[in-house]
Amino acid sequence: MSSSNFVDYVKIYCRSGKGGPGSKHLYRDKLTMKGGPDGGDGGRGGHIILRGSKNHWTLIHLKYARHIHAGDGESGSRSRSFGKEGEDKIIEVPCGTVVYDAETGEYICDITEDGQERVLFAGGRGGQGNWHFRTSTNQTPRFAQPGEDSIEKAVVLQLKVLADVGLVGFPNAGKSTLLSVVSAAKPEIANYPFTTLVPNLGIVAYRNNKSFVMADIPGIIEGAAEGRGLGLRFLRHIERNSILLFMIAADCDDIKKEYNILLNELQQYNPELVDKQRILAITKCDMLDEELTFEIKKEIPEGIQTVFISSISGLGIMELKDLIWTEINKESNKVVELAHRPMKIAYREEEIIEEEEEEEEEEDDLSKYKGIGWDEL
């Protein structure tokens, strides 16, 4: 999927429907002069509903439809007739979508399964008609209840890719090449850093017609948690992976150092990511002999399962698949929902500073401009 078509962040403005007012109608016909109250209730306002859909992979369908309004409820009428309910507005989103309040950054909800529905903003309740307010002392109430107001709010939708295994590594570590070899995905591959600008998903075929999903995450560099490189933009996609496959090239200067840098960046972004099961793949091993392989094994970090692979020659690919399949099927490695932290709203600080500057300008003393023509205006 091209980078222009991959949208994993969108801000939309939602408004649920208003509740319809109750009716104040009093019953009349040619045989009945004072029939009493018979006003019906107003209709409920339409809901804003999120629904998970496996037919959507990104949020691009919401990129140019950022104002979503549900229908208002209609008013009640005579003969205790209920008003028509407002039309619900259903927003289909890909599985893995997380919703945040655009003003405060607080977590609201997430959608993880196909067909899962969540009422994001409920429509206003319809007002009660005057039929409900009749009493022995007020047999002809000439008032009814108005409908509830709608809910208006801007929200941010973030997509976190769902996959069984996520590829983590520095730029040009061979992540996209591996994905293109083991699946039908065709990510862009070139000999320069940050070739991959968006996450890519691939279905990896395994023995006996089994398969698992692999996600290629754009390269991470030292300082990514502080905004360097592509920064934190795509690190959130790692949160929903069952296991992490660290990929380090065999020709790097220090394997243990690069591994620790990658681990540190993930820990700074979200400490819970460190608890995920990890596998280390040493890539580009097609030119290594037994002596070089033995020397590299001495530099490998302790306590992590390691595989030497080559996407070009196919070295170790089947062994890697077997190891991944074994790990993702362990009960301890099932995806556990991470605690959703509030989203950082960077622009809010800038807005507050601008508002303070404007207030200072408004309170500026104009007396200093006297004598230069201002007092004559």
C-alpha angles and dihedrals in degrees: 000000000000119000092243091059096046109089116170099161128052135157117214135179115228131191124182121211126274119244115251118247121251119252124255093198120147118207116251136165137151092274099038121057099176109024096159130231120334103158115145130221124270121250124260118258119248121270127232103230131188117210127187115232129187088202092071123071100173140020094248092117088065096046093090099027100067100146113070118178127180122214123269121242118251124239123262120255143199125311090038090289115170119233120246115268118245119256114266116232113221118200113199113210133175118262110270096043116146123198125214134180106257093214103045102018091232119153113252108173145312137224116220106158136059110259094014111143130200127181102231097183122008120222120245118270118251118253120251119252124237089263088080094054100056115121137167090263096040106038095160109045110186095195137074137191119268119230122261119264123255125255116244121190142143116233135186120226116205124187119217110189116237113222140146095230131019124205113227124185150109120288113285093020091129100259097133092043091055092048091050091051100047097039142028092255116122107205120175111269125192140144098257134081122274096019087148109064099166133034116269126205126208135181108228115208116224137180121306094017092299123139144180136199121252123194123204108209120198114261121282123217132189109285095027089131087060094050103269119143109354087341120200096331096106102023089090089069089068092061095078098046117110094218136005124232110205111205121199125172117242091229095060119118098239121011095187092050093051091047092052091048091053091046092049093051091052091048092051091050096046123348091207091068090071089066092064119103111263133204123190120216119191104209134201093037096144091103097046122108125204093268094054091044090053091050092049091051088063090061096050115113115251124249099032130103110243133197128186109219143171119197091197099053097026093240111165095352095122091044089053092050091051091050093047093048091050093050099045091052094055112106091226091060098053113125108273115197109253120219108265110232121208112271116247112245101203097177093059092073091051091050092051091051091049091049091051091050091050091051091051091051091050091051092049113129109247093194090090090067094061116118095029097083100277094103091057094060 
